[in-house]
């Protein structure tokens, strides 16, 4: 198993971005970096022209070059970071709510988690309890790190 230093927070953020309308995320199996590519850079990279438009800013030209590199070497070096299904994020909130000692807050969280709009309501309720909000983010970060470690293991990477 290959050992790499990784940024668990970046991997977690990539996994949580389920819309993927404007961004795509790749893991570089040589450097351990998370690469974020815009939809626009990917479109430019898919074009047949080898010339990058001169009127683009340097940062965008660099992003297009990275996108081309990913396109050309995707199966070997760059691995698309998978999206975490929304039901898993929901289940994480349920697990946290079940462990809340404060009965009133636990009840409020359970009500917030019922039905459409649960994510927004959960954030609003937990935001009214700063101590528990901190506990929530600690809980969530720990879970996301565990999930990232599991995914990295599946692709043959051991985080160091």
VMD Tcl script that draws the C-alpha trace (Angstrom):
set ca {
  {0.00 0.00 0.00}
  {1.38 3.40 -0.97}
  {1.85 5.90 1.88}
  {0.99 9.56 1.27}
  {0.37 12.66 3.32}
  {-3.20 13.77 2.61}
  {-5.55 16.61 3.52}
  {-8.54 14.90 5.13}
  {-10.51 18.14 5.26}
  {-10.20 18.64 1.50}
  {-11.15 15.04 0.77}
  {-14.15 15.36 3.09}
  {-15.28 18.61 1.45}
  {-15.00 16.97 -1.97}
  {-17.04 13.97 -0.83}
  {-19.73 16.23 0.61}
  {-20.13 18.25 -2.60}
  {-22.87 16.18 -4.17}
  {-24.06 18.66 -6.76}
  {-20.88 18.53 -8.89}
  {-22.48 20.98 -11.31}
  {-19.52 23.33 -11.51}
  {-16.63 21.47 -9.92}
  {-15.05 18.06 -10.04}
  {-12.53 16.67 -7.57}
  {-9.59 14.37 -8.16}
  {-7.06 12.74 -5.88}
  {-3.48 12.73 -7.15}
  {-2.07 9.33 -6.22}
  {1.50 10.59 -6.63}
  {1.33 13.72 -4.45}
  {-1.69 13.12 -2.21}
  {-3.20 16.44 -3.30}
  {-6.87 17.09 -3.94}
  {-7.34 18.82 -7.27}
  {-10.43 20.92 -7.84}
  {-11.36 21.53 -11.46}
  {-14.03 23.83 -12.76}
  {-16.46 22.64 -15.37}
  {-15.12 25.34 -17.68}
  {-11.52 24.06 -17.46}
  {-12.71 20.53 -18.15}
  {-14.55 21.75 -21.26}
  {-11.46 23.55 -22.54}
  {-9.37 20.44 -21.86}
  {-11.79 18.28 -23.85}
  {-11.38 20.51 -26.89}
  {-9.23 19.25 -29.72}
  {-7.16 22.40 -29.92}
  {-3.71 22.24 -28.39}
  {-3.51 26.00 -28.13}
  {-4.81 27.57 -24.96}
  {-6.58 30.82 -25.64}
  {-4.24 33.72 -25.02}
  {-6.97 35.95 -23.56}
  {-7.42 33.70 -20.53}
  {-5.75 34.63 -17.22}
  {-2.65 32.63 -16.24}
  {-4.44 30.83 -13.38}
  {-7.08 29.55 -15.80}
  {-4.48 28.43 -18.33}
  {-2.76 26.50 -15.54}
  {-6.07 24.89 -14.51}
  {-6.71 23.84 -18.13}
  {-3.25 22.25 -18.30}
  {-4.02 20.29 -15.12}
  {-7.36 19.23 -16.61}
  {-5.61 18.01 -19.76}
  {-3.11 16.09 -17.65}
  {-5.96 14.47 -15.72}
  {-7.77 13.64 -18.96}
  {-4.66 12.04 -20.42}
  {-3.53 10.17 -17.26}
  {-6.78 9.72 -15.33}
  {-6.73 5.95 -14.98}
  {-3.18 5.82 -13.65}
  {-2.53 8.88 -11.53}
  {-5.74 10.79 -10.87}
  {-8.77 9.26 -9.22}
  {-12.13 10.97 -9.09}
  {-13.17 11.53 -5.47}
  {-16.61 9.96 -5.03}
  {-19.62 11.87 -3.78}
  {-20.97 10.87 -0.42}
  {-24.64 9.90 -0.79}
  {-26.91 12.40 0.98}
  {-28.52 9.62 3.01}
  {-25.12 8.96 4.63}
  {-24.86 12.63 5.66}
  {-28.41 12.44 6.99}
  {-27.60 9.27 8.94}
  {-24.57 11.01 10.46}
  {-26.84 13.78 11.78}
  {-29.23 11.17 13.18}
  {-26.36 9.36 14.90}
  {-25.17 12.62 16.44}
  {-28.66 13.60 17.58}
  {-29.16 10.22 19.27}
  {-26.04 10.82 21.37}
  {-26.99 14.31 22.58}
  {-27.34 14.32 26.38}
  {-29.53 17.44 26.55}
  {-33.08 16.05 26.20}
  {-34.60 19.28 24.89}
  {-31.93 19.68 22.21}
  {-32.16 16.00 21.26}
  {-35.93 16.41 20.79}
  {-35.45 19.58 18.73}
  {-32.88 17.85 16.52}
  {-35.15 14.86 16.00}
  {-37.97 17.19 14.95}
  {-35.58 19.09 12.66}
  {-34.51 15.85 11.01}
  {-38.06 14.88 10.09}
  {-38.93 15.50 6.44}
  {-37.73 17.70 3.63}
  {-35.32 20.49 4.58}
  {-33.74 18.43 7.39}
  {-30.17 19.61 6.67}
  {-31.09 23.29 6.87}
  {-33.21 22.82 9.99}
  {-30.53 20.74 11.71}
  {-27.93 23.48 11.10}
  {-30.30 26.14 12.40}
  {-31.11 24.22 15.60}
  {-27.54 23.17 16.37}
  {-26.40 26.75 15.72}
  {-28.45 27.90 18.71}
  {-26.31 25.70 21.00}
  {-22.64 26.76 20.51}
  {-21.23 24.01 22.75}
  {-23.13 21.32 20.87}
  {-22.38 22.95 17.55}
  {-18.68 22.52 18.34}
  {-19.35 18.89 19.35}
  {-21.24 18.37 16.06}
  {-18.34 19.61 13.95}
  {-15.87 17.50 15.94}
  {-18.14 14.44 15.46}
  {-18.58 15.19 11.76}
  {-14.85 15.77 11.16}
  {-14.01 12.47 12.86}
  {-16.55 10.59 10.73}
  {-15.38 12.26 7.53}
  {-11.77 11.34 8.33}
  {-12.80 7.72 8.91}
  {-14.64 7.67 5.58}
  {-11.68 9.24 3.79}
  {-9.30 6.67 5.32}
  {-11.62 3.86 4.20}
  {-11.86 5.24 0.63}
  {-8.10 5.81 0.42}
  {-7.55 2.22 1.55}
  {-9.81 1.00 -1.27}
  {-7.58 2.77 -3.81}
  {-4.37 1.46 -2.23}
  {-3.33 4.56 -0.27}
  {-2.37 4.67 3.39}
  {-2.58 8.15 4.87}
  {0.40 9.19 6.96}
}
mol new
graphics top color blue
foreach p $ca { graphics top sphere $p radius 0.5 }
foreach p [lrange $ca 0 end-1] q [lrange $ca 1 end] { graphics top cylinder $p $q radius 0.2 }
display resetview
